[in-house]
Amino acid sequence: MGRRRIAAVAMAVATFALCACSAPHPPKPADESVGRLDALSALWSFYKFQYIDAGRVVSLDEGDITTSEGQGYALLRAVWSEDAETFASVWDWTRRNLQVRGDHLFAWKWKGRVLDANSATDADTDVALALLLASRRFSKPEYEGEARAILADIWRLEVLELGEVAVPTAGDWTRRDRYPVVHVAYLAPYAYEEFASFDEEHPWSRVVDGSYRLLEWLYFDKQVAFPPEIVYADARAGTFSVEQPRSRSSSARFSYDAFPIFWRIALDERWNWRGNERLRARMLAPLRDAYSQSGALYDRYELDGTPRSKLEALPLYATAHALAQEEDPEFARRLREEKLENLWANAMAGRDTPYYLHNWLWFDAALDAGSTRTFDEPLVFLRSFDFDAFRSSFPLFSFVASLCLFAVARLAHGTRWQKLATAAFLAASIAVCVRYLAWRATSSLNFIEPLGPTISVALLAAEVYCFGSVVLLLVQVGFGAPRPRSAPAPAHDPPTNCMRKPEDC
């Protein structure tokens, strides 16, 4: 073997080793980001199999009833999962079986037939928002038209105007009361902001202002530690009351129906950056204090923070975690490691996860993973790209080395350095390919979905086959070998295009 060939082989081996070992393995945060998305998809698949029957969401732990709330949750989860088929199925069932009141709102309870035709404002809001988002994501303008019709009746039948602001009531059944009922957990300022972006007929910004004014009144004027489930509005005076007016009973407590408010405020901050840090910090502090004192969050509290139960509020861990992500990452970490990871493991295995908990675990994780989108963001096509995972996994040194060595090999063509430069370029390029295939084999295979292993391993096998074909081609043709020179034409052969006699040519 000649010296130049030995030098070329040595250069190739050294370059390959340097490029293959230059970048560290992907760190855990990148893997966890991908894992969260996979887990969201898997949990949604399980939910569809377990709870959705031909578009109807069945609450198995509540006597197999169906509620407009459950249908709204499923529609939001479907659009944020980018599942157009399930969205269409759930919406079709909802429209045919619950939108039967004579307006565009939804009867809230069904089992074989409508059991209660009253509307629930949170469900109507969720359905309208889901339709608006679906019209963008699935390019279905008819969904926007249906959302617009729902919003007209929400404003007409469920929104209470109080001077300069407005608030959503509990449903169409209460706005005519002397003191209409307002459910604190129904406040959804992120949704009202989206409604304002396309419904110019109604001043939805007033409902945003009214929602925050009500929360500020509770936390700063009334100095509550935990918000009550229900607040009463006085339409004539334009004021609120925690206790029911003209009633001697005192029943205002924080419980089950108030849990979603923390997630709703967290989502509004994620979408709209309103800057209400003082309010969010005030809302989170009692949750953090209660958890620090007892190592748990309970399902009932007095408004001053005194626990009224020793039963853990499992969905509250998810909604509190959502708010803590925005305000207190350390508290969010504690909730995730000490409570939520175990709840997620149970949910993934199909154990001990009631319908309501299943939904809020998913909504919290979707917010954390950035899946709760408006589908109207600038540069929206980049939103699904995981830049952190890409940056941590991409072998930048090897890739840049390959580009530089390619240029050097081209410049060295025809010189004594050609073999060395070409060998180094090929070694760097093969190192990039090997690192990619190693990453595919160790960090990208899907073992969560039912057909995930089959599909992902088949794709990996196809990529390995293509890489192997290129390597074998390289072995066959070699590299840098000088091209054989064509033999000169004999002097006596006449030109092929000579039309005269041979002796004249």
N, C-alpha and C positions, 0 to 999 in steps of 0.2 A: 504494500500500500504506500503510495507516494506521500511525501511530507504535506503537500497541500490538502490531500484528501484526509489525512489524519488531523490536520489543523481544523478543517471544516467540520469533521465529526465532533471534535472536542468543543468547538465553538457552539455547535448545535446543542450538545448536552448541557453545557454551562448556561446558555441562554434559556433553555427549557426549564432547568432547575430554578433559575433566578425568577423567571416570570410566573412559574407555577406556585412558588412559595412567597410571592411578593405581597399579596393582600391577605388579611386575616379572614377567618370564617365569618359569615354573617352573625352579628350580635343578636342576642335574644330579643331586643325590642322589635327588630325587623320581623323575626319569626312570629312573635306574639301578635303583631299587627295583621299578618296574613292569617294566623290562626283564629283571631277574633272574627274575621270575615267568613272563614270556613265554618266556624261554630254558629254564627248567625244564620248562614244558609242551611246548615244541618238542623238547627232548632226550628226554623220555619218549615222545613220539609216534614219534621215530626209533627208540628202543630197542624199542618194541613191534613196529614194522615189521621191524627187523633181527634181533632175537634171540628173539622169542616166536612160537611156531608152535602155534596151537590150545591155548594154555595152558601149553605146555612151553617153558622157557627153554633155548635151545641155545647152548652155549659154543663159538662158531665157531672160536676160536683154540686150543681144547683138544680137538680131534678130535671136535667135535659131541656131546660128552657133556652130560648134564644132571645137576646136583647139587642136593641139598636146600638147600645154601647159595644157589644161584642162584634157586631157587623162593622162598626166604624173602626175598631181596632184592627180587624182583619184587612180592611181596605187599605189602611195606612201601612200595615206590615207588607202587604202585597206590592204596593207601589214602591216602597223603600227597598224591597227585595227585587224590584224590577221584574215582577212575575205578572205579565199581562194576562195570561190565561186565567189564573186564579182570581185576579182582580175582576175580570169580566164576569166570572161565575158568581162571585160573592155579590157584586153590584146587581146582577140580574135578579138573584133571589131577593135581595133587600128591596129592590124597586117593586117587585111583584107582590111581596108579602107584607111589607111594613109601610110602604108609601101608599096607604089606602085610606087616609083620613079625609080626603077631599081637598087637601092642600099638598105642598111638596115636602112637609116634614114627615117624621117616621114614628109609628107606634112603637113604644119602647119594649113591650113584652109580648112574646109569642110562644105558643106550644100547640101545634096542630091548627091553631087559629089565633087571632089577636086576643090576648088576655087583658091588655090595658092599652087603650088607644092614645093616651096622653103622650106628649113628646118629651124627650130629655135633651136639653140644649147642648150638653157636651157631645152626645152622639151625633146630633144634627151638624154641629160644627166640625167634628172629625170627618164625617162623610163628605161634607162640602169641600173641606181641605183636600181630602184624598182624591176627589174627582178633579179638582183644579190641578193637583200635582200630576195625576195620571194623564190629563190632557196634554201636558208638556212632555212627560216622559215617553208616552206611547203614541204621541202625535194623533190624538183623538179629539178633535175640536168639539164633538158632540158632548164629551164629558164636561167641558167648560160651560156649555149651554145648560146642562142639568145642574151644575153647581150654582150657576147664576140664579136659576129658579128657586133653589133651596135657600139661598141667601136672602132673597126677597122676602120669603116667609119667616126666616129667622128674625129678620129686622122687624117685620110687622107683628109677629106673635110672641117673640121671646126676648127682645131687647127692650130695656126700660131706660128712658131718657130722663136724666136728672140734671136739668140746667145745661151747663156746658159740656157735661160728660154723659156717658151712657154705660150701662152694665148689662151683662147677660143674666137673665133670670134662670130659675131651675127648669122651666118648661112653659109651654103655652098655658098650662093650667093655673099659673100663679100670678101672671101679670095683672089680672083684673082684681086681685086681692087688695085690700087696704094697705097691707104691708107685704109686698111681694117677697118671695124667698129667693135668695141668691146663694148658690153653692160655690164656695170659695175655690174648690178644685176644678170647677168648670172654666175658670178664667184662662184664656188661651191667647195672649197678646200676639204671639207669633202668627197665629192663624188670621187674626183680624188685620195684621199688617199685610199679609198676602191677599186677603179679600180686598183691601183698599187699592191694591195694585191693578185690579182689573174691574172692580165694581164701583163705578163713579157715581152711581145713583144713591149710595148710602154712605154717610160719613163714618167709616169704620175706625178712623183714627180716634174718634171720640170714645169708642169702646176700649181701645188701647189705653187711653188716658184714664178712663173710669176704672179699669182693672187695677192699674198701679195706684190710683188714688185710694181704692178700697184696701189694698194691701198695706199701704203706708198708714192709713187710718188705724188698721188693726195693730200693726207692729210698733208704731211710734206714738199714736194718740192713746190707744187702749193698752199698750205695753204688754200684749200677749206674748207668751213664750211659744205656744203652739196655736195655730189658727183654728177657729171652730169650723165644723163642717158647714154650718148654715149661718148666714147673716140676713137680717131683715132690712128692707129698704123702705123708707118713707118717701113716696113719690111727691107728696105735697111739700114737704120741708126740704127735700133733697138731701136727706141724711141717712145714716145706717144705724142699726142697733144689733148688738150681739144677742141679747135676750128678746124673746118675743114680746112686743108691746102688749100691754093690757093683760099680761099673764103673770101669775105669781110664781110659777115653776121656773127653776133654774136648771136648764138642761144643756147649755152650751159646752161642748167638749170637743176635743180633737180626737178623731177616730178614722176608721177605714175610708170613708168617703172623701177625706181631705188629703189622703196620701199623694195624689197625682200633682198637686200644685207645685211641688219642688222641681219635678221633672219639667213641667210646663215653663216655669221661669228660666230654668237652665237652657231649654231649647230656644227660648226667645233671645236670650243673651248670645247664644251661638249664632243665631241667624241675623240679629239686628244690632248688636253691640250698643245697647242703650246707655250703658254706663251707670246703672243703678247698683253700684258696688255696695253702698251703705245698706240698702234694703236686703240684698242677697246675703250679706254678712250677718245681718240681724236675723234673717230667717234660718240660716245654717247654725248659728251659735247654740241655740237650745238643743238641737239635735246632737251636736258634738258633745255638749256638756252632759246630756242624759246618757249618751253612750259611754262616756268616760267614767261616769259614776257607777253604772250598773253592768257595763259590758254588753248591753242589749238595748234595743228600741222596742217599746211595747205598743200594743195596738190602741190603747186609750190613755189620754192625758187630760188633766184639767188644763185650762188655758194658761195657768201660771207655771205649768211644767210638772205638776205633781202627778205621778203615774197612778192610773186607776185600774191597772191590770198587770198581770205578770205573763201574759201571753205575747210572745214575740211577734212583731209586725213584719213579716218577711217581705212583703212588697215595699214597705217603707225603706228597707235597706237599699233597694234599687233606686227609688226616687231620690232619697237623700244622697246616694252616691253620685247621681247625675248632677245635683247642685254642687256637691263638694268638688267635682272635677273642675268647676269654674272658679271656686273660691278657696279651697283648702286641699291641695293635692295630697298632703300627708294623711288627712282624715279619709280622703277617698281611697288611699292605699290600704289603710287599716280595714275599712269596710269591705274592700275587695278581697283581701287576704283572709280576714277572719270570718266573713259571712258569705260573701257572694260567690266565691270560688266553689264552696261546698254546694250552694244552691244550684249553681250552674252544672256541676257534676251530676246532681240528681235529675235536673231537667234533661240533660243530654241522655241519661240512662232511662228516662221515662218513669222516675220514682218520685213520689211525694211532691208533685208540682201541680197544685190546683190551677185552674184556668186563669184566674186573675193574676197570680204570681207569675205564671208562664209569660203573660203579656208584658208585665213590667220589667221582668228580667231582660226580655228581648229589647224593649224600648231603651232601657238604660245602656245596654251593650251597643245598640245601634247608634246612639248618641256618641258614645265613647269612640266608636270606629269611624265616625263621620258619614254614616249611611243615611241619617235623617236629613235629606237634602231637599232643596226647593226646586231643583232641576231648572233653575233660571239664573244660575250663577255665571259671572264672567269666566271665560275659558273653561266652560263646564266639562269639556271633553278631557281635561286634565285632572278632574276631581277624583276619579277612580284610580289614578296612578299613584302607587305608593312610593313617593320620592325617597323616604327614609330607607326603605328596604332596598331600593335600587342603588342608592348611594353607598350603602354598607356592603352590598354584595358585588358590585361591579368592580372587576380587576383593572382599575384605571392604569396602573403602572404597566401591566402587560399589554393593554390595548394601545397605549401611547407608544410603547417600545415597538410593537408590531408596525405601526404606521411609520415611525422613523426608520426602522430597518428596511421597510419596503422602499422608501425613497433612496436609502443608501444603496440597496441592491440594484436599483435602476441606474443610479449614477455610476456604479462600479461595473456595469455591463461592458464586457470586452477587455477588462483589465485582469490582473492577477489576483485581485481581491474579490472577484465575482463569486467564487464558491463560498468563501467565508461569509460574505454579506448575505447571500441567498440562504445558506444554512441557518444563520442566525434569525433571519426573517421567518423562515418556515418553523423553526423551533418556538419562537415567540407566539406565532399564530396558533400552532398546535397546543401550546400551553393555555392560551385563552379558551380554546375549544374544550380542552380537558377540564379546566376549572368550571366552565359552564355546565358540562355534563355531570360533574360531581355535585354542583349546586342543585341541579334538577333532580338528581337521585336522592339527595339527602334533605332538601328543604322545600320542594315544590309538589311532591306527590300527594294526592288527595286520598286519605284513608278514612274519611268521615262519611261522605255520601255513599249510598248503596252501590252505585256503579263507579265510584271514584277510583278505586284501585285498578280496575280493568281499563278504563279510559286513559288515566294518566300514565300507567305503565306502558300501554300501547304507544302513546305519543312519544314517551322517552325512548322506547325501542326503535321507533322510526328515526329519531334524531341520531341515535347511536349508529344505526345502519348507514345513514347519510355520511356521518363523520368517517366511518370505516371505509366507505367507498372512496372518499377523497384520499385517505391515507394510502390505500392500495393503489390508487392511480398514481400517487406520488412515487411509490416504490417501483412501479412498472416503468415510468418514464424518466425517473431520476431527476436531478436538478443540476443546472449549470453545465451540462455536458455540451461541448462545442458541436455545432451543427456540421454535418459532413458537407464539404464543398462539392458543388456539382462539377463533374469533369468537363474540361473545355471541349468544344466541338472539334472534330478532326478538321485539319486545314484543307483537306481536299473535298470535304462535303460542300456542295453548293448551297447557298441560302435557299430556304424553302419557298420564298416568294419570288425567286428569279424566274422570269418568263422567257429568258433568252436561252441560247445554246449554252451548255456547260462550259465550253472553252471561252465563251464571251464573258461569263460571270467570273 
